[in-house]
């Protein structure tokens, strides 16, 4: 992978690693779930729930970016190894 792809992979992995953990801690502190905008069927303060829900979106984007880059990087590596072995 190129330098830019490696940087995006690093920062997206770092972002989802921390940004999935922090909302879970906030949910435990405030007694919310943060799984649905507006609170859904879950008890707790709707405003806090909505903030926690929105805070989870960067983590969701990060995990999808990281997964795609990992698959792409592994595919390129295996393709490159196949050409070297021939």
PyMOL commands that set and color helices and strands:
alter all, ss='L'
color gray80, all
select helices_A, chain A and resi 3-30+46-55+57-85
alter helices_A, ss='H'
color red, helices_A
deselect
rebuild
show_as cartoon
